[in-house]
Amino acid sequence: MDFYRPTFAAIDLNAIKMNILNLQTHINKPLEIIAVVKANAYGHGAVKVSKAAMEAGASMLAVATPDEAIRLRKEGIESPLLVMGASPPTFANVAAELNIMVTVFDEMWMNQIPPLSHLLKIHLKLDTGMGRLGIYSENHLQSIIQLIHRRDDIELDGVFTHFSTADEEDQSHYKEQMSKFKNFLRLFNDKPRVVHAANSAAALIRNESLFDGVRFGISLYGLSPSAYVSGILPFSLTPAMSLHTEVAFIKCVPEATAISYGATYRTQQSEWIATLPIGYADGLLRGLSGQEVLIGGKRVPIVGRICMDQCMIRLDEEVPIGEKVVLLGRQGNEIIHVEEWAEKLNTISYEVPCIINERVPRVYIP
Ligand SMILES: *Cc1c(COP(=O)(O)O)cnc(C)c1O
């Protein structure tokens, strides 16, 4: 390993592959699996994840921004690639040259595109109830379709929408979005090659939402979109990321010893206190004070405030310096799930791998 601090995130590429294979088995018919690798593959590393996903049978990749797409092309990823967010008109020529597909939802954008030297493939985005990006009226859709027909340098490859509540038990809004989407689709004389709507939640639990493809994000990484979906998963997901460090220092201190900034924790008796070389600047946010970590296959608590680069844990017994610590993932029979952090931080599973930042090296398990 080419780093000295023993703090790293292990990324199990086989888990990524398993999640795709299990999804394919569950869906049980040919379908485009669009691997969503935005935000550096939800913190897992976009290049490695893209390759693993394509190897496992994904047929397309999707990112959020033009720059994420350019980076993948520069790193040699040649797969079909869609930018799902907004791209400025100035990106159109670059996108066409690099064979990057862009998302279109605005007539003005179409009018601003200069004649292109290469064919630009686009996907139309329809807003059926997310309220974010998308064509939201049939008139707009009709005129944008006409604008596309007038261009021989632009090809309509796909059309899609995005659900805002597919991970919830109450299906009313989801059903409204489905019916709006179907109404929009009636306005196409020629259906584009790929009609797609489902995110992970819909791909897992809403079979009628599959159309020609699914955009598989959070569950590609083995995480559930919500607690509700966790309870009714059609197959078990395999988390890809685990987070590791090692004991940097250990001492036995007397009762009433103050630990960390603010001296908010004082030992209740003579205690073994170990220092770990990981802190909030790595993504172990201060809100995780009190969270447990795994050492010797057992759960022990983080005590006192989490510092920028370090934190302290309380042990029942002495361990050697260099003893392995798992902050996320399995050790022995114990496991700490991303969802446990998410609950402690009052957020969703999505946010957790995204906050494990660049200072933490990613080590890939092939
Ligand atoms: C992020 C994103 C997805 C993936 O959603 P998951 O819930 O992570 O599967 C799909 N579509 C769009 C438009 C997105 O922005």
The ligand as an ORCA input file, in Angstrom:
! r2SCAN-3c Opt
* xyz 0 1
  C     -28.670      9.883     -8.368
  C     -29.668      9.586     -9.402
  C     -30.095      8.257     -9.618
  C     -29.683      7.112     -8.722
  O     -30.563      7.042     -7.631
  P     -30.401      5.907     -6.505
  O     -31.503      6.182     -5.572
  O     -29.049      6.157     -5.900
  O     -30.461      4.618     -7.186
  C     -30.950      8.013    -10.665
  N     -31.391      9.024    -11.451
  C     -31.038     10.302    -11.261
  C     -31.567     11.355    -12.162
  C     -30.175     10.634    -10.223
  O     -29.827     11.904    -10.021
*
